[in-house]
Amino acid sequence: MDKDKLQEIYLKEEYYWRTEPNELSRKVLKYIPEDQRKERKLVDIGAGEGRDSVFFAKEGFEVLAVDISPAGLMKAEKLASKEKVAIKTLDADINDLIMPKEVDIIYSIGTLQYLHPQNRNRQFQHLKEKTRDGGLHILFAFIEHPEVEIAPDWGKNEYLYGREELQSYDKEWDILDTYEYIFDCSSSSIPHRHAARVIIAKYGSVTPISLIKKFFFVISLSIFSKT
Ligand SMILES: C[S@@+](CC[C@H](N)C(=O)[O-])C[C@H]1O[C@@H](n2cnc3c(N)ncnc32)[C@H](O)[C@@H]1O
């Protein structure tokens, strides 16, 4: 859907994407035990009206909700205050988003198609550099699929991913889970289908190279302490 149309929708009182969290947001909790959630920094890219951002804040995460629509972010703040939690918001375009600081989790659902193909390598690289050691990427992208037609409300600034594309950006990370699926949708009140890919990847601190580096670091420390 075009971002102007979404902005118009977000100016209405009701929550277009509803206020219950998306199923994927609950999956994040599986990877981060309850006692480790407090103060973990999570960025929700394309947060819309904030249903998932608010869910994460209620679970104890420190949340930054990013979206190109100020009206969506205002509703996200309103929902947060209704639920008595705090979230930060940032009005930014994913195509030139500069992350204000390092985070533990990058979460994005329903928005990565607005990242123009020519900007993808650069922006995914930036997101990786801004993810802390041991951090997670939980990403959902609409993909090309031979059995699924382009959605009737697909906007001119939206670009599908290739079927193997999303996995390629985090390929040197630990892929904890990834799957492709087709689902029904009725956005814009026209029933249609989408194909999508989900990836949950971890910036693994324990790789063979990191172990070798750690080994030499410890050896040099012990030599240094004896001199
Ligand atoms: C399908 S909605 C998903 C909203 C939210 N993630 C959810 O699941 O409720 C896509 C969101 O992407 C936002 N968006 C569109 N273009 C964007 C861009 N270039 N940069 C950042 N966000 C964008 C829209 O404003 C919209 O809120």
The ligand as a Tripos MOL2 file, in Angstrom:
@<TRIPOS>MOLECULE
LIG
   27    29     1     0     0
SMALL
NO_CHARGES

@<TRIPOS>ATOM
      1 C1          2.0390   -2.9740    6.5140 C.3       1 LIG1
      2 S1          2.4050   -1.6460    7.5830 S.3       1 LIG1
      3 C2          3.0360   -2.5670    8.9670 C.3       1 LIG1
      4 C3          2.9110   -1.8490   10.2720 C.3       1 LIG1
      5 C4          3.3480   -2.6350   11.5080 C.3       1 LIG1
      6 N1          4.6540   -3.2440   11.3600 N.3       1 LIG1
      7 C5          2.3320   -3.6720   11.8580 C.2       1 LIG1
      8 O1          2.5690   -4.8520   11.5800 O.co2     1 LIG1
      9 O2          1.3150   -3.3030   12.4060 O.co2     1 LIG1
     10 C6          3.8980   -0.9680    6.8310 C.3       1 LIG1
     11 C7          4.4660    0.2530    7.5220 C.3       1 LIG1
     12 O3          5.6280    0.7070    6.8190 O.3       1 LIG1
     13 C8          5.6630    2.1270    6.8690 C.3       1 LIG1
     14 N2          6.5420    2.6040    5.7920 N.ar      1 LIG1
     15 C9          6.2470    2.7550    4.4740 C.ar      1 LIG1
     16 N3          7.3190    3.1950    3.7920 N.ar      1 LIG1
     17 C10         8.3200    3.3150    4.7100 C.ar      1 LIG1
     18 C11         9.6720    3.7240    4.6130 C.ar      1 LIG1
     19 N4         10.1940    4.0560    3.4260 N.pl3     1 LIG1
     20 N5         10.4080    3.7670    5.7310 N.ar      1 LIG1
     21 C12         9.8630    3.4290    6.9410 C.ar      1 LIG1
     22 N6          8.5860    3.0080    7.0910 N.ar      1 LIG1
     23 C13         7.8250    2.9530    5.9780 C.ar      1 LIG1
     24 C14         4.2160    2.5300    6.7060 C.3       1 LIG1
     25 O4          3.9700    3.8310    7.1730 O.3       1 LIG1
     26 C15         3.5270    1.4380    7.5340 C.3       1 LIG1
     27 O5          3.3070    1.8670    8.8550 O.3       1 LIG1
@<TRIPOS>BOND
     1     1     2 1
     2     2     3 1
     3     2    10 1
     4     3     4 1
     5     4     5 1
     6     5     6 1
     7     5     7 1
     8     7     8 2
     9     7     9 1
    10    10    11 1
    11    11    12 1
    12    11    26 1
    13    12    13 1
    14    13    14 1
    15    13    24 1
    16    14    15 ar
    17    14    23 ar
    18    15    16 ar
    19    16    17 ar
    20    17    18 ar
    21    17    23 ar
    22    18    19 1
    23    18    20 ar
    24    20    21 ar
    25    21    22 ar
    26    22    23 ar
    27    24    25 1
    28    24    26 1
    29    26    27 1
@<TRIPOS>SUBSTRUCTURE
     1 LIG1         1 GROUP 0 **** ****
